[in-house]
Amino acid sequence: IDPSARAGYYGIPYTDQYVPRGYVDGFSDGRFDQPAWIQGRFNKQALKNSPYTLAVSTLPPADPNYLKVSISVTSLVNIPADKKPLLQIAVVEKTVGTNEFVLRKLISSAAGRSLASPMAQNTTVIVTDSMRIENNQIDVTDLAIIAFVQDEVTKEVYQAGLDLNPANLPNPN
């Protein structure tokens, strides 16, 4: 459901014409096997300073069958009221067959979590949430947590954080 929701957010139909499609900071002009647009977009985005920092970690859950995550989001500048920042938290499996970083779940939902705006410079928000791993084919020892702040309207990704080797993993089913 979550991969379909993200595809819908970007307006991507499931056809061979659109899948796979690459996105850099919420923008796409084609597929990753068409690299000309990617380098231009990367060069443009690399010159921007991020308005946020993110720290991604896990916490010991009350129930050992759950994965509990903690995301610390700090504003580096004053975030104006007209911005619509969303925090997305993705649980991915690092390797599934020949695929890498396969989305398994968006916590707590595919809609994301609204962050306050306006937000004063140097304000920190800590978001904790948890999920139960219900698919017994997921290798819990191969999970990673990705968090990113994205503008709800423009779809621009402002900053991302990664916990490539999370601790406090749930018990396998």
N, CA, C and O of each residue as an XYZ file, in Angstrom:
692
protein
N       0.827     -1.189      0.000
C       0.000      0.000      0.000
C       0.874      1.256      0.000
O       0.596      2.198     -0.743
N       1.928      1.282      0.825
C       2.747      2.494      0.939
C       3.470      2.851     -0.363
O       3.479      4.025     -0.735
N       4.079      1.888     -1.073
C       4.680      2.264     -2.365
C       3.643      2.822     -3.341
O       3.942      3.750     -4.092
N       2.441      2.275     -3.339
C       1.380      2.787     -4.215
C       0.991      4.211     -3.814
O       0.743      5.056     -4.674
N       0.937      4.469     -2.526
C       0.600      5.819     -2.055
C       1.655      6.823     -2.489
O       1.317      7.933     -2.902
N       2.927      6.453     -2.404
C       3.994      7.374     -2.838
C       3.918      7.594     -4.348
O       4.111      8.715     -4.820
N       3.642      6.545     -5.099
C       3.491      6.705     -6.547
C       2.336      7.648     -6.859
O       2.445      8.498     -7.742
N       1.231      7.499     -6.133
C       0.089      8.393     -6.318
C       0.426      9.835     -5.964
O      -0.028     10.761     -6.637
N       1.215     10.032     -4.918
C       1.635     11.371     -4.495
C       2.381     12.078     -5.626
O       2.208     13.278     -5.839
N       3.205     11.328     -6.343
C       3.963     11.901     -7.454
C       3.216     11.830     -8.777
O       3.705     12.323     -9.793
N       2.029     11.218     -8.772
C       1.253     11.114    -10.004
C       1.824     10.120    -10.994
O       1.740     10.324    -12.205
N       2.409      9.038    -10.484
C       3.035      8.043    -11.354
C       2.080      6.871    -11.561
O       1.755      6.167    -10.604
N       1.625      6.652    -12.796
C       0.840      5.442    -13.057
C       1.771      4.238    -13.167
O       2.936      4.379    -13.540
N       1.259      3.064    -12.845
C       2.063      1.841    -12.947
C       2.041      1.308    -14.373
O       1.256      0.420    -14.708
N       2.908      1.861    -15.200
C       3.077      1.363    -16.566
C       4.567      1.271    -16.838
O       5.370      1.877    -16.129
N       4.938      0.518    -17.860
C       6.352      0.392    -18.226
C       6.959      1.737    -18.610
O       8.170      1.932    -18.502
N       6.107      2.672    -19.061
C       6.592      3.983    -19.467
C       7.105      4.782    -18.267
O       8.019      5.593    -18.415
N       6.535      4.569    -17.094
C       6.874      5.364    -15.929
C       7.685      4.630    -14.870
O       8.296      5.278    -14.019
N       7.710      3.335    -14.893
C       8.417      2.571    -13.874
C       9.585      1.861    -14.538
O       9.349      1.176    -15.533
N      10.812      1.966    -14.079
C      11.226      2.779    -12.938
C      11.373      4.239    -13.328
O      11.747      4.551    -14.458
N      11.087      5.108    -12.418
C      11.212      6.545    -12.620
C      12.049      7.084    -11.472
O      11.856      6.684    -10.324
N      12.966      7.976    -11.765
C      13.846      8.507    -10.742
C      13.410      9.884    -10.273
O      12.910     10.699    -11.048
N      13.614     10.124     -8.977
C      13.317     11.425     -8.376
C      14.521     11.899     -7.591
O      15.139     11.129     -6.857
N      14.851     13.171     -7.748
C      15.896     13.811     -6.977
C      15.248     15.000     -6.278
O      14.809     15.948     -6.928
N      15.191     14.944     -4.951
C      14.578     16.001     -4.145
C      13.165     16.331     -4.587
O      12.786     17.500     -4.648
N      12.387     15.306     -4.895
C      10.978     15.489     -5.238
C      10.730     15.901     -6.674
O       9.586     16.181     -7.034
N      11.747     15.948     -7.501
C      11.613     16.371     -8.895
C      12.055     15.255     -9.821
O      13.023     14.550     -9.534
N      11.349     15.091    -10.934
C      11.739     14.083    -11.908
C      11.592     14.625    -13.314
O      10.668     15.377    -13.621
N      12.519     14.227    -14.152
C      12.416     14.503    -15.571
C      12.783     13.240    -16.346
O      13.288     13.306    -17.467
N      12.518     12.092    -15.727
C      12.790     10.848    -16.436
C      13.234      9.735    -15.524
O      12.984      9.740    -14.318
N      13.894      8.792    -16.131
C      14.347      7.600    -15.429
C      15.826      7.752    -15.069
O      16.535      8.592    -15.624
N      16.268      6.924    -14.132
C      17.673      6.984    -13.736
C      18.603      6.469    -14.836
O      19.803      6.741    -14.803
N      18.063      5.725    -15.814
C      18.913      5.287    -16.918
C      18.995      6.352    -18.020
O      19.542      6.099    -19.093
N      18.449      7.543    -17.746
C      18.564      8.714    -18.621
C      19.269      9.801    -17.805
O      18.614     10.716    -17.308
N      20.605      9.713    -17.660
C      21.322     10.481    -16.635
C      21.487     11.980    -16.868
O      21.883     12.680    -15.936
N      21.211     12.507    -18.041
C      21.483     13.926    -18.287
C      20.716     14.825    -17.319
O      21.295     15.769    -16.783
N      19.462     14.565    -17.086
C      18.662     15.412    -16.200
C      19.106     15.272    -14.751
O      19.014     16.224    -13.976
N      19.589     14.085    -14.381
C      19.974     13.838    -12.996
C      21.171     14.705    -12.603
O      21.163     15.322    -11.537
N      22.194     14.758    -13.448
C      23.390     15.538    -13.111
C      23.053     17.015    -13.003
O      23.539     17.691    -12.097
N      22.235     17.526    -13.908
C      21.841     18.932    -13.844
C      21.064     19.247    -12.572
O      21.302     20.271    -11.931
N      20.144     18.374    -12.213
C      19.351     18.581    -11.003
C      20.220     18.462     -9.754
O      20.092     19.253     -8.820
N      21.095     17.476     -9.748
C      22.000     17.297     -8.604
C      22.870     18.533     -8.418
O      23.025     19.015     -7.296
N      23.440     19.051     -9.507
C      24.300     20.232     -9.414
C      23.536     21.428     -8.855
O      24.075     22.188     -8.051
N      22.292     21.598     -9.271
C      21.470     22.707     -8.792
C      21.154     22.545     -7.304
O      21.274     23.506     -6.543
N      20.756     21.360     -6.885
C      20.363     21.112     -5.507
C      21.565     21.109     -4.563
O      21.427     21.469     -3.394
N      22.733     20.711     -5.049
C      23.916     20.617     -4.196
C      24.361     21.994     -3.683
O      25.084     22.080     -2.690
N      23.942     23.045     -4.341
C      24.327     24.390     -3.934
C      23.440     24.959     -2.834
O      23.760     26.003     -2.265
N      22.333     24.293     -2.527
C      21.400     24.781     -1.512
C      21.788     24.287     -0.128
O      22.220     23.145      0.032
N      21.636     25.138      0.859
C      21.786     24.719      2.247
C      20.448     24.187      2.729
O      19.401     24.764      2.435
N      20.482     23.109      3.455
C      19.256     22.541      3.981
C      18.735     23.381      5.147
O      19.523     23.850      5.969
N      17.419     23.577      5.227
C      16.872     24.307      6.372
C      16.679     23.432      7.618
O      16.235     23.927      8.654
N      17.008     22.141      7.526
C      16.812     21.209      8.641
C      18.020     20.297      8.808
O      18.786     20.083      7.868
N      18.181     19.762     10.019
C      19.028     18.597     10.242
C      18.129     17.509     10.819
O      17.144     17.797     11.500
N      18.479     16.268     10.541
C      17.722     15.131     11.046
C      18.666     14.141     11.694
O      19.773     13.916     11.205
N      18.230     13.550     12.791
C      18.955     12.455     13.436
C      17.963     11.301     13.572
O      16.870     11.466     14.114
N      18.356     10.150     13.080
C      17.483      8.979     13.049
C      18.053      7.912     13.971
O      19.238      7.586     13.896
N      17.207      7.367     14.843
C      17.656      6.296     15.729
C      16.471      5.419     16.100
O      15.327      5.710     15.749
N      16.764      4.343     16.814
C      15.710      3.473     17.327
C      15.786      3.477     18.846
O      16.818      3.793     19.438
N      14.678      3.120     19.449
C      14.584      3.047     20.905
C      14.124      1.652     21.297
O      13.512      0.961     20.482
N      14.401      1.221     22.516
C      13.876     -0.072     22.955
C      12.336      0.004     23.046
O      11.810      0.883     23.728
N      11.625     -0.886     22.384
C      10.166     -0.843     22.431
C       9.632     -1.521     23.689
O      10.314     -2.345     24.298
N       8.416     -1.170     24.070
C       7.758     -1.839     25.195
C       7.425     -3.286     24.826
O       7.461     -4.176     25.675
N       7.104     -3.507     23.558
C       6.789     -4.842     23.048
C       7.913     -5.252     22.098
O       8.160     -4.538     21.126
N       8.604     -6.369     22.332
C       9.757     -6.744     21.501
C       9.399     -7.110     20.057
O      10.295     -7.332     19.242
N       8.111     -7.175     19.731
C       7.691     -7.443     18.355
C       7.585     -6.170     17.521
O       7.263     -6.221     16.334
N       7.855     -5.036     18.146
C       7.732     -3.749     17.458
C       9.101     -3.127     17.216
O      10.071     -3.402     17.922
N       9.143     -2.280     16.194
C      10.292     -1.437     15.904
C       9.893     -0.024     16.315
O       8.901      0.508     15.816
N      10.654      0.588     17.217
C      10.348      1.935     17.700
C      11.436      2.887     17.205
O      12.620      2.679     17.469
N      11.025      3.931     16.486
C      11.975      4.874     15.904
C      11.843      6.237     16.572
O      10.786      6.602     17.086
N      12.938      6.969     16.548
C      12.963      8.336     17.059
C      13.665      9.207     16.029
O      14.784      8.915     15.607
N      12.992     10.281     15.630
C      13.554     11.207     14.657
C      13.625     12.577     15.310
O      12.624     13.087     15.814
N      14.808     13.169     15.298
C      15.010     14.519     15.810
C      15.162     15.452     14.609
O      16.066     15.284     13.791
N      14.270     16.432     14.515
C      14.280     17.401     13.410
C      14.572     18.775     14.000
O      13.842     19.248     14.872
N      15.638     19.416     13.527
C      16.012     20.744     14.002
C      15.997     21.718     12.830
O      16.570     21.450     11.774
N      15.328     22.858     13.035
C      15.307     23.898     11.994
C      16.592     24.717     12.091
O      16.960     25.180     13.171
N      17.257     24.889     10.981
C      18.497     25.669     10.943
C      18.243     27.131     10.602
O      19.112     27.986     10.771
N      17.037     27.399     10.119
C      16.609     28.758      9.772
C      15.176     28.923     10.262
O      14.545     27.951     10.677
N      14.664     30.134     10.218
C      13.250     30.346     10.507
C      12.432     29.778      9.350
O      12.637     30.150      8.194
N      11.512     28.884      9.665
C      10.654     28.279      8.643
C       9.369     29.109      8.602
O       8.650     29.185      9.598
N       9.075     29.736      7.444
C       7.894     30.598      7.378
C       6.581     29.813      7.396
O       6.549     28.613      7.121
N       5.513     30.516      7.723
C       4.193     29.901      7.869
C       3.648     29.353      6.554
O       2.797     28.464      6.571
N       4.121     29.866      5.410
C       3.581     29.384      4.135
C       4.188     28.051      3.694
O       3.743     27.483      2.696
N       5.179     27.544      4.400
C       5.764     26.237      4.086
C       4.896     25.144      4.693
O       4.262     25.345      5.729
N       4.872     24.002      4.051
C       4.076     22.859      4.523
C       4.978     21.629      4.663
O       4.847     20.677      3.895
N       5.900     21.644      5.647
C       6.831     20.519      5.774
C       6.159     19.275      6.352
O       5.386     19.341      7.308
N       6.484     18.149      5.739
C       6.025     16.843      6.207
C       7.238     16.002      6.569
O       8.249     16.029      5.868
N       7.140     15.262      7.652
C       8.168     14.288      7.999
C       7.686     12.921      7.540
O       6.598     12.480      7.909
N       8.497     12.259      6.738
C       8.220     10.894      6.302
C       9.247      9.979      6.954
O      10.436     10.296      6.996
N       8.782      8.847      7.459
C       9.663      7.851      8.063
C       9.444      6.544      7.327
O       8.346      5.986      7.346
N      10.486      6.061      6.681
C      10.391      4.848      5.870
C      11.231      3.734      6.485
O      12.381      3.943      6.872
N      10.639      2.560      6.565
C      11.375      1.355      6.945
C      11.627      0.603      5.643
O      10.697      0.243      4.922
N      12.907      0.374      5.361
C      13.279     -0.300      4.121
C      14.090     -1.554      4.434
O      14.775     -1.645      5.453
N      13.988     -2.496      3.535
C      14.847     -3.672      3.608
C      15.987     -3.421      2.630
O      15.751     -3.131      1.457
N      17.216     -3.530      3.106
C      18.369     -3.120      2.313
C      18.561     -3.948      1.051
O      18.953     -3.407      0.017
N      18.292     -5.245      1.114
C      18.456     -6.093     -0.062
C      17.322     -7.109     -0.127
O      17.080     -7.853      0.823
N      16.630     -7.126     -1.264
C      15.585     -8.122     -1.532
C      15.840     -8.633     -2.939
O      15.536     -7.950     -3.917
N      16.398     -9.834     -3.043
C      16.788    -10.355     -4.356
C      17.851     -9.458     -4.948
O      18.911     -9.266     -4.351
N      17.572     -8.901     -6.135
C      18.522     -7.987     -6.781
C      18.158     -6.532     -6.531
O      18.834     -5.630     -7.026
N      17.106     -6.297     -5.776
C      16.669     -4.927     -5.478
C      17.297     -4.433     -4.181
O      17.568     -5.216     -3.271
N      17.524     -3.126     -4.110
C      18.101     -2.517     -2.920
C      17.153     -1.465     -2.359
O      16.462     -0.773     -3.107
N      17.127     -1.353     -1.036
C      16.338     -0.371     -0.310
C      14.866     -0.413     -0.727
O      14.318      0.554     -1.256
N      14.256     -1.560     -0.471
C      12.855     -1.807     -0.803
C      11.979     -1.278      0.324
O      12.132     -1.674      1.479
N      11.066     -0.385     -0.016
C      10.168      0.184      0.983
C       9.266     -0.902      1.546
O       8.576     -1.599      0.802
N       9.277     -1.040      2.870
C       8.416     -2.015      3.535
C       7.254     -1.343      4.241
O       6.154     -1.894      4.286
N       7.486     -0.140      4.801
C       6.420      0.534      5.533
C       6.787      1.993      5.743
O       7.942      2.326      6.005
N       5.784      2.861      5.624
C       5.921      4.250      6.025
C       5.251      4.388      7.384
O       4.091      4.013      7.556
N       5.988      4.926      8.345
C       5.472      5.061      9.711
C       5.006      6.502      9.893
O       5.736      7.380      9.435
N       3.968      6.818     10.458
C       2.860      5.980     10.833
C       1.901      5.763      9.670
O       1.059      4.866      9.716
N       2.024      6.587      8.618
C       1.210      6.374      7.424
C       1.903      6.991      6.216
O       2.889      7.715      6.353
N       1.373      6.694      5.030
C       1.944      7.235      3.799
C       1.719      8.737      3.674
O       2.375      9.393      2.864
N       0.815      9.283      4.453
C       0.547     10.728      4.406
C       1.648     11.537      5.066
O       1.759     12.738      4.822
N       2.464     10.904      5.897
C       3.507     11.628      6.608
C       2.950     12.336      7.822
O       1.774     12.203      8.161
N       3.813     13.089      8.466
C       3.430     13.812      9.683
C       3.767     15.285      9.476
O       4.911     15.629      9.179
N       2.774     16.148      9.633
C       2.993     17.584      9.464
C       3.919     18.106     10.555
O       3.781     17.765     11.730
N       4.863     18.939     10.137
C       5.728     19.643     11.081
C       5.219     21.071     11.202
O       4.602     21.600     10.277
N       5.474     21.678     12.323
C       4.988     23.028     12.574
C       5.601     24.028     11.604
O       6.781     23.952     11.261
N       4.777     24.954     11.178
C       5.267     26.126     10.475
C       4.315     27.257     10.842
O       3.102     27.075     10.738
N       4.802     28.391     11.257
C       6.221     28.721     11.283
C       6.962     27.944     12.376
O       6.374     27.462     13.344
N       8.265     27.846     12.178
C       9.139     27.161     13.130
C      10.372     28.041     13.297
O      11.061     28.346     12.325
N      10.642     28.443     14.524
C      11.776     29.323     14.782
C      13.101     28.591     14.574
O      13.194     27.378     14.762
N      14.111     29.344     14.187
C      15.452     28.788     14.009
C      15.899     28.097     15.294
O      15.638     28.575     16.398
N      16.574     26.967     15.127
C      17.118     26.154     16.223
C      16.050     25.483     17.082
O      16.323     25.090     18.216
N      14.846     25.352     16.551
C      13.798     24.601     17.235
C      13.968     23.122     16.893
O      14.191     22.765     15.736
N      13.861     22.271     17.906
C      13.971     20.832     17.683
C      12.655     20.158     18.035
O      12.061     20.414     19.082
N      12.219     19.292     17.133
C      11.032     18.476     17.344
C      11.497     17.029     17.334
O      12.231     16.614     16.437
N      11.072     16.265     18.325
C      11.413     14.840     18.371
C      10.134     14.047     18.158
O       9.155     14.204     18.887
N      10.165     13.198     17.150
C       9.015     12.372     16.797
C       9.377     10.921     17.070
O      10.395     10.425     16.587
N       8.542     10.245     17.844
C       8.727      8.810     18.061
C       7.479      8.096     17.568
O       6.361      8.592     17.707
N       7.692      6.939     16.999
C       6.589      6.120     16.501
C       7.075      4.688     16.432
O       8.273      4.424     16.539
N       6.156      3.778     16.254
C       6.555      2.371     16.187
C       5.673      1.613     15.205
O       4.603      2.079     14.812
N       6.140      0.459     14.829
C       5.386     -0.411     13.926
C       5.694     -1.860     14.245
O       6.775     -2.188     14.733
N       4.741     -2.710     13.967
C       4.916     -4.152     14.113
C       5.275     -4.716     12.745
O       4.634     -4.384     11.748
N       6.287     -5.559     12.693
C       6.652     -6.242     11.453
C       5.728     -7.452     11.323
O       5.847     -8.413     12.082
N       4.815     -7.402     10.368
C       3.819     -8.465     10.227
C       4.101     -9.409      9.082
O       3.486    -10.472      8.998
N       5.010     -9.051      8.200
C       5.360     -9.901      7.069
C       6.540    -10.779      7.479
O       7.647    -10.276      7.674
N       6.312    -12.082      7.610
C       7.381    -12.967      8.082
C       8.466    -13.211      7.033
O       9.451    -13.889      7.323
N       8.306    -12.675      5.826
C       9.346    -12.808      4.807
C      10.356    -11.661      4.856
O      11.347    -11.674      4.127
N      10.107    -10.680      5.708
C      11.039     -9.557      5.864
C      12.168     -9.982      6.793
O      11.931    -10.489      7.889
N      13.394     -9.768      6.341
C      14.572    -10.049      7.164
C      14.815     -8.847      8.070
O      15.389     -7.847      7.639
N      14.378     -8.944      9.323
C      14.484     -7.798     10.237
C      15.935     -7.378     10.483
O      16.192     -6.228     10.839
N      16.881     -8.296     10.297
C      18.291     -7.939     10.494
C      18.835     -7.114      9.331
O      19.964     -6.627      9.392
N      18.034     -6.952      8.262
C      18.463     -6.221      7.070
C      17.686     -4.913      6.894
O      17.641     -4.363      5.794
N      17.080     -4.418      7.966
C      16.294     -3.196      7.876
C      17.156     -1.950      8.031
O      18.219     -1.980      8.651
N      16.676     -0.866      7.458
C      17.251      0.465      7.642
C      16.088      1.437      7.801
O      14.978      1.166      7.342
N      16.345      2.563      8.448
C      15.328      3.582      8.664
C      15.760      4.843      7.913
O      16.879      5.325      8.085
N      14.871      5.366      7.088
C      15.127      6.602      6.355
C      14.054      7.605      6.767
O      12.865      7.284      6.768
N      14.469      8.801      7.111
C      13.527      9.874      7.409
C      13.854     11.047      6.500
O      15.020     11.317      6.212
N      12.819     11.739      6.052
C      13.054     12.921      5.234
C      11.954     13.943      5.454
O      10.804     13.606      5.733
N      12.347     15.213      5.318
C      11.408     16.324      5.408
C      11.156     16.789      3.977
O      12.084     17.092      3.227
N       9.870     16.837      3.621
C       9.463     17.162      2.261
C       8.339     18.188      2.308
O       7.461     18.111      3.167
N       8.362     19.149      1.388
C       7.281     20.118      1.314
C       6.058     19.445      0.696
O       6.141     18.856     -0.382
N       4.932     19.536      1.383
C       3.707     18.877      0.941
C       3.227     19.399     -0.415
O       2.672     18.639     -1.209
N       3.435     20.689     -0.685
C       2.923     21.294     -1.908
C       3.911     21.157     -3.067
O       3.552     20.665     -4.137
N       5.156     21.592     -2.855
C       6.136     21.596     -3.948
C       6.802     20.242     -4.143
O       7.398     19.995     -5.190
N       6.710     19.362     -3.150
C       7.327     18.029     -3.134
C       8.851     18.062     -3.000
O       9.508     17.025     -3.091
N       9.412     19.259     -2.782
C      10.854     19.365     -2.597
C      11.264     18.667     -1.299
O      10.639     18.852     -0.255
N      12.315     17.869     -1.385
C      12.863     17.218     -0.193
C      13.948     18.132      0.356
O      14.923     18.443     -0.329
N      13.764     18.562      1.620
C      14.696     19.511      2.221
C      15.906     18.832      2.849
O      17.022     19.347      2.783
N      15.679     17.679      3.454
C      16.774     16.978      4.128
C      16.341     15.542      4.384
O      15.154     15.250      4.524
N      17.315     14.662      4.441
C      17.054     13.255      4.750
C      18.071     12.775      5.771
O      19.171     13.315      5.886
N      17.676     11.749      6.506
C      18.565     11.117      7.474
C      18.406      9.612      7.361
O      17.376      9.123      6.897
N      19.420      8.883      7.783
C      19.445      7.438      7.600
C      20.058      6.763      8.808
O      21.076      7.213      9.335
N      19.438      5.686      9.242
C      20.045      4.773     10.214
C      20.209      3.465      9.472
O      19.277      2.668      9.366
N      21.410      3.256      8.962
C      21.685      2.107      8.106
C      21.733      0.794      8.871
O      21.443     -0.263      8.310
N      22.095      0.850     10.141
C      22.191     -0.353     10.974
C      21.483     -0.121     12.302
O      22.131      0.023     13.338
N      20.155     -0.085     12.271
C      19.432      0.236     13.501
C      19.585     -0.823     14.577
O      19.712     -2.012     14.288
N      19.570     -0.373     15.818
C      19.561     -1.261     16.976
C      18.111     -1.500     17.374
O      17.193     -0.990     16.731
N      17.906     -2.268     18.426
C      16.569     -2.498     18.971
C      15.600     -3.075     17.950
O      14.432     -2.689     17.903
N      16.092     -4.005     17.130
C      15.249     -4.606     16.098
C      14.211     -5.528     16.725
O      14.464     -6.115     17.777
N      13.049     -5.663     16.096
C      12.014     -6.536     16.641
C      12.391     -8.004     16.502
O      13.253     -8.374     15.705
N      11.725     -8.818     17.292
C      11.926    -10.255     17.167
C      11.333    -10.740     15.858
O      10.243    -10.307     15.484
N      12.021    -11.629     15.151
C      11.452    -12.172     13.917
C      10.182    -12.966     14.233
O      10.062    -13.577     15.295
N       9.250    -12.944     13.298
C       7.997    -13.709     13.491
C       8.234    -15.190     13.399
O       7.296    -15.975     13.536
